[in-house]
Amino acid sequence: MLTLRQIEVIRAIMVTGSIAGAARLLNVAAPGISRLMKYSEDSLGVRLFDRRAGRYVPTPQARNIFDLLDTVHRKIDDLQSAVADLGRGKSQELCVASVPSIANVMVPRAIAGLRRRYPELGLDVNILKIEEAIDYLLLGRGEVVAISSRFDHPLIEFEPLANGRLLCIVPQTSPLAARTKITPAEMSDYPLIGINPKDPYGAIMAAMLTDAGKEYRMNVKARFGTTVCSLVAAGLGIAIIDEFTVAHGTVPGLKSIEIDADSNFRTYVAYRNDLPLSVYAEQFIELLRAEMVSVSSIAAKQQPPRRRSRRA
């Protein structure tokens, strides 16, 4: 049986008509081509070429073999082309979704990295509410959802994505903009733009104010983080927002202040546990996680070290 390398060499001799020409075509040494051709003829028990006027010409009994070799070679070329297309993402599409807090800044940065890796990959990016994630995955609309909380479902896997924290955002023109840290009690003295306490981040915000002995009062309610940011920038109050929504200073006119309370949360990536993820989905998850972890790491480095209490 001929190997793929033997097929390649024999075809190269057939196309160029010489050992030297085949060696140049394959970018190898001529003696190696000669030895492999002789070995192939010995293995097959058939002389493949006659030498006429300094050229190698297929023997009559080998012409049918050469026709088949040429067909095989074209199929190999087609296979290599198809593999290369997969490597570029050609004729493929990745469908992903995210809750707004992750979709605004983090997902586009991850998608940009994915585009560099697979320049021809088709992309379909959706923004969903948490309650829409189940239908999106189970109905096959997409492979992955970046989400801000988890719940139990027999067919959905929740893989930890990154840890984050909530921040207080104020207008840059506010006297509070000079602050580096603020307590929940201090925030309650200002008009508060908030989100529903049933929302994962809203629940954390409500708990912080309750623990501080303050009522959960909202001057303005808004469903999405981008709307909250715009309302704050317009001078309508202050707000508590997740750090991923305001990462990299993407929202002008705002100052982010650390909250002196436990405001940590965890994010997840959800996908069906009964279906394998595509290589594109796996790469997207890796890129998204790297972007989000980077934001959390930068924030951690910027925080001043906590003073240790002295023992009596």
C-alpha positions as CSV (number, residue, x, y, z in Angstrom):
1,M,0.0,0.0,0.0
2,L,1.3,3.4,-0.9
3,T,1.8,6.1,1.8
4,L,0.7,9.7,1.3
5,R,4.3,10.6,0.9
6,Q,4.8,8.0,-1.8
7,I,1.7,9.3,-3.6
8,E,3.1,12.9,-3.4
9,V,6.5,11.9,-4.7
10,I,5.3,9.7,-7.6
11,R,2.8,12.5,-8.7
12,A,5.6,15.1,-8.5
13,I,7.8,13.0,-10.9
14,M,4.8,12.5,-13.2
15,V,4.1,16.2,-13.3
16,T,7.7,17.5,-13.7
17,G,9.1,14.5,-15.7
18,S,12.3,14.3,-13.8
19,I,13.8,13.5,-10.4
20,A,15.4,16.9,-10.1
21,G,12.1,18.6,-11.0
22,A,10.2,16.6,-8.4
23,A,12.8,17.5,-5.8
24,R,12.5,21.2,-6.6
25,L,8.7,21.0,-6.5
26,L,8.7,19.3,-3.1
27,N,11.7,21.2,-1.8
28,V,13.7,18.2,-0.9
29,A,17.0,16.5,-2.0
30,A,17.0,14.6,-5.3
31,P,18.6,11.4,-4.0
32,G,15.8,11.0,-1.5
33,I,13.2,11.3,-4.3
34,S,15.1,8.7,-6.3
35,R,15.4,6.2,-3.4
36,L,11.7,6.6,-2.6
37,M,10.6,6.0,-6.2
38,K,12.7,2.9,-6.4
39,Y,11.4,1.6,-3.1
40,S,7.8,2.3,-4.3
41,E,8.4,0.3,-7.5
42,D,9.9,-2.6,-5.6
43,S,7.0,-2.6,-3.2
44,L,4.4,-2.6,-6.0
45,G,6.3,-5.0,-8.2
46,V,5.6,-2.7,-11.1
47,R,7.9,-0.3,-13.0
48,L,6.2,3.0,-12.9
49,F,8.4,5.1,-15.3
50,D,10.4,4.6,-18.4
51,R,13.2,7.0,-19.1
52,R,13.0,8.6,-22.5
53,A,15.2,11.4,-23.8
54,G,16.2,12.3,-20.2
55,R,12.6,12.4,-19.0
56,Y,10.6,10.0,-16.8
57,V,7.5,8.9,-18.7
58,P,4.7,6.7,-17.1
59,T,4.8,3.1,-18.3
60,P,1.6,1.9,-20.1
61,Q,0.7,-0.4,-17.3
62,A,1.0,2.3,-14.7
63,R,-1.2,4.9,-16.4
64,N,-4.3,3.8,-14.6
65,I,-2.5,4.0,-11.3
66,F,-1.4,7.6,-12.1
67,D,-5.0,8.6,-12.8
68,L,-6.1,7.3,-9.4
69,L,-3.1,9.0,-7.8
70,D,-4.0,12.3,-9.3
71,T,-7.6,11.9,-7.9
72,V,-6.3,11.0,-4.5
73,H,-4.0,14.0,-4.5
74,R,-6.8,16.4,-5.4
75,K,-8.9,14.9,-2.6
76,I,-5.9,15.5,-0.2
77,D,-5.7,19.1,-1.4
78,D,-9.4,19.5,-0.8
79,L,-9.0,18.1,2.7
80,Q,-6.1,20.4,3.5
81,S,-8.1,23.4,2.2
82,A,-11.1,22.4,4.3
83,V,-8.9,22.1,7.4
84,A,-7.4,25.5,6.7
85,D,-10.9,27.0,6.3
86,L,-11.8,25.6,9.8
87,G,-8.6,27.2,11.2
88,R,-9.8,30.6,9.8
89,G,-13.5,30.0,10.8
90,K,-14.6,30.1,7.2
91,S,-18.3,29.0,6.6
92,Q,-18.7,28.6,10.4
93,E,-20.8,30.7,12.8
94,L,-20.6,31.0,16.6
95,C,-23.7,32.2,18.4
96,V,-23.2,33.5,21.9
97,A,-25.2,35.7,24.3
98,S,-24.6,37.6,27.5
99,V,-26.4,39.5,30.2
100,P,-26.0,43.3,29.6
101,S,-23.5,43.9,32.4
102,I,-21.0,41.6,30.7
103,A,-22.0,42.3,27.2
104,N,-21.3,46.1,27.2
105,V,-17.5,46.0,27.5
106,M,-16.2,42.5,28.2
107,V,-17.9,40.6,25.4
108,P,-16.8,43.0,22.6
109,R,-13.2,42.8,23.8
110,A,-13.4,38.9,23.8
111,I,-15.0,38.9,20.4
112,A,-12.2,41.1,19.0
113,G,-9.7,38.6,20.2
114,L,-11.7,35.8,18.7
115,R,-11.8,37.6,15.4
116,R,-8.0,37.9,15.3
117,R,-7.7,34.2,15.9
118,Y,-10.5,33.2,13.4
119,P,-10.7,36.1,10.9
120,E,-13.5,34.5,8.8
121,L,-15.7,33.2,11.6
122,G,-19.3,34.3,11.5
123,L,-20.5,35.7,14.8
124,D,-24.0,36.2,16.2
125,V,-24.0,38.1,19.6
126,N,-27.2,38.5,21.6
127,I,-28.0,40.4,24.8
128,L,-30.4,38.5,27.1
129,K,-32.1,38.8,30.4
130,I,-31.2,36.1,32.9
131,E,-34.6,34.4,32.5
132,E,-34.1,34.1,28.8
133,A,-30.9,32.1,29.0
134,I,-32.7,28.7,29.3
135,D,-34.7,29.0,26.1
136,Y,-31.7,30.4,24.3
137,L,-29.6,27.3,25.1
138,L,-32.2,24.6,25.0
139,L,-33.7,25.7,21.7
140,G,-30.3,25.7,20.1
141,R,-30.2,29.4,19.4
142,G,-26.6,29.6,20.7
143,E,-23.9,27.7,22.5
144,V,-22.9,29.9,25.4
145,V,-24.4,32.5,27.7
146,A,-22.3,34.8,30.0
147,I,-24.5,35.3,33.0
148,S,-24.4,37.0,36.4
149,S,-25.9,34.3,38.5
150,R,-26.6,30.6,38.4
151,F,-29.6,28.3,39.0
152,D,-30.2,24.5,39.0
153,H,-31.1,22.9,35.7
154,P,-30.4,19.3,34.6
155,L,-29.3,20.2,31.1
156,I,-27.3,23.4,31.8
157,E,-23.8,23.6,33.1
158,F,-22.7,26.8,35.0
159,E,-18.9,27.2,34.8
160,P,-17.4,29.9,37.0
161,L,-16.2,32.8,34.8
162,A,-14.8,35.5,37.0
163,N,-15.3,37.2,40.3
164,G,-16.2,40.9,40.4
165,R,-17.4,43.6,42.8
166,L,-19.8,46.5,42.8
167,L,-18.7,50.1,42.7
168,C,-20.4,53.4,43.4
169,I,-20.5,55.7,40.4
170,V,-20.9,59.4,40.7
171,P,-20.8,62.3,38.2
172,Q,-17.3,63.6,37.6
173,T,-18.6,67.1,38.7
174,S,-19.9,65.8,42.0
175,P,-18.0,66.6,45.2
176,L,-17.9,62.8,45.8
177,A,-15.6,62.4,42.8
178,A,-12.7,63.3,45.0
179,R,-13.4,60.3,47.2
180,T,-11.6,56.9,46.8
181,K,-14.0,55.0,49.1
182,I,-17.6,55.4,50.3
183,T,-19.8,53.5,52.8
184,P,-23.3,52.4,52.1
185,A,-24.6,54.7,54.9
186,E,-22.9,57.7,53.1
187,M,-24.4,56.7,49.8
188,S,-27.9,56.7,51.3
189,D,-27.6,60.4,51.8
190,Y,-27.7,61.0,48.0
191,P,-30.4,60.4,45.4
192,L,-29.9,56.8,44.4
193,I,-30.4,55.4,40.9
194,G,-30.9,51.7,41.4
195,I,-32.0,48.4,39.9
196,N,-34.6,45.9,41.1
197,P,-33.5,44.1,44.3
198,K,-34.5,40.9,42.7
199,D,-31.7,41.3,40.2
200,P,-28.5,39.6,41.4
201,Y,-26.6,42.9,41.7
202,G,-29.7,44.6,43.1
203,A,-29.9,42.0,45.9
204,I,-26.2,42.7,46.9
205,M,-26.9,46.5,46.8
206,A,-30.0,46.0,49.0
207,A,-28.2,43.9,51.5
208,M,-25.4,46.4,51.8
209,L,-27.9,49.2,52.7
210,T,-29.9,46.9,55.0
211,D,-26.7,45.9,56.9
212,A,-25.9,49.6,57.3
213,G,-29.3,50.2,58.8
214,K,-30.5,52.3,55.9
215,E,-33.7,52.0,53.9
216,Y,-33.6,50.8,50.3
217,R,-34.7,54.0,48.6
218,M,-34.3,54.6,44.9
219,N,-34.8,58.0,43.3
220,V,-34.8,56.4,39.8
221,K,-35.0,52.8,38.7
222,A,-33.4,51.4,35.6
223,R,-33.2,47.9,34.2
224,F,-29.8,48.0,32.5
225,G,-26.4,49.2,33.6
226,T,-25.8,51.3,30.5
227,T,-29.0,53.3,31.3
228,V,-27.9,53.6,34.9
229,C,-24.6,55.0,33.9
230,S,-26.2,57.5,31.5
231,L,-28.6,58.7,34.2
232,V,-25.7,59.3,36.6
233,A,-23.6,61.1,34.0
234,A,-26.6,63.3,33.5
235,G,-26.5,64.4,37.1
236,L,-29.6,62.6,38.3
237,G,-28.0,60.9,41.2
238,I,-25.4,58.3,42.2
239,A,-25.6,54.5,41.6
240,I,-24.1,51.1,42.5
241,I,-22.9,49.3,39.4
242,D,-20.8,46.2,38.6
243,E,-17.2,46.9,37.7
244,F,-17.4,45.2,34.3
245,T,-20.0,47.7,33.0
246,V,-17.6,50.6,33.7
247,A,-14.3,48.8,32.9
248,H,-11.6,50.6,30.9
249,G,-13.4,54.0,31.4
250,T,-15.8,53.3,28.6
251,V,-18.5,55.6,30.1
252,P,-17.5,59.3,30.0
253,G,-18.5,61.7,32.7
254,L,-18.3,59.2,35.6
255,K,-16.1,58.5,38.6
256,S,-16.0,55.0,40.1
257,I,-15.5,54.8,43.9
258,E,-14.8,51.7,46.0
259,I,-17.6,50.7,48.4
260,D,-16.5,50.0,51.9
261,A,-18.6,46.9,52.3
262,D,-18.8,43.4,51.0
263,S,-19.8,43.8,47.3
264,N,-18.3,40.8,45.7
265,F,-20.1,38.6,43.3
266,R,-19.4,35.7,40.8
267,T,-20.2,35.4,37.2
268,Y,-20.7,32.3,35.1
269,V,-20.8,31.0,31.6
270,A,-23.7,28.7,30.9
271,Y,-23.9,26.0,28.2
272,R,-25.7,22.7,27.6
273,N,-24.0,19.8,29.4
274,D,-25.4,17.2,26.9
275,L,-23.7,18.7,23.8
276,P,-20.0,19.3,23.2
277,L,-18.8,22.9,22.7
278,S,-17.3,23.9,19.5
279,V,-13.6,24.9,19.5
280,Y,-14.8,28.5,18.7
281,A,-17.0,28.5,21.8
282,E,-14.2,27.2,24.0
283,Q,-11.9,29.9,22.7
284,F,-14.5,32.6,23.3
285,I,-14.9,31.4,26.9
286,E,-11.1,31.5,27.5
287,L,-10.8,35.0,26.0
288,L,-13.8,36.4,27.9
289,R,-12.5,34.9,31.2
290,A,-9.1,36.5,30.6
291,E,-10.7,39.9,29.9
292,M,-12.8,39.8,33.1
293,V,-10.1,38.4,35.3
294,S,-7.8,41.2,34.0
295,V,-10.3,43.8,35.1
296,S,-10.6,42.3,38.6
297,S,-6.8,42.0,38.9
298,I,-6.2,45.6,38.0
299,A,-8.8,46.7,40.6
300,A,-7.2,44.5,43.3
301,K,-3.8,46.1,42.6
302,Q,-5.2,49.6,42.8
303,Q,-6.7,49.0,46.3
304,P,-4.6,50.2,49.2
305,P,-3.4,47.5,51.5
306,R,-5.7,47.0,54.6
307,R,-4.1,48.0,57.9
308,R,-3.7,45.1,60.3
309,S,-5.2,45.7,63.8
310,R,-2.6,45.6,66.6
311,R,-3.0,43.0,69.3
312,A,-3.3,44.3,72.8
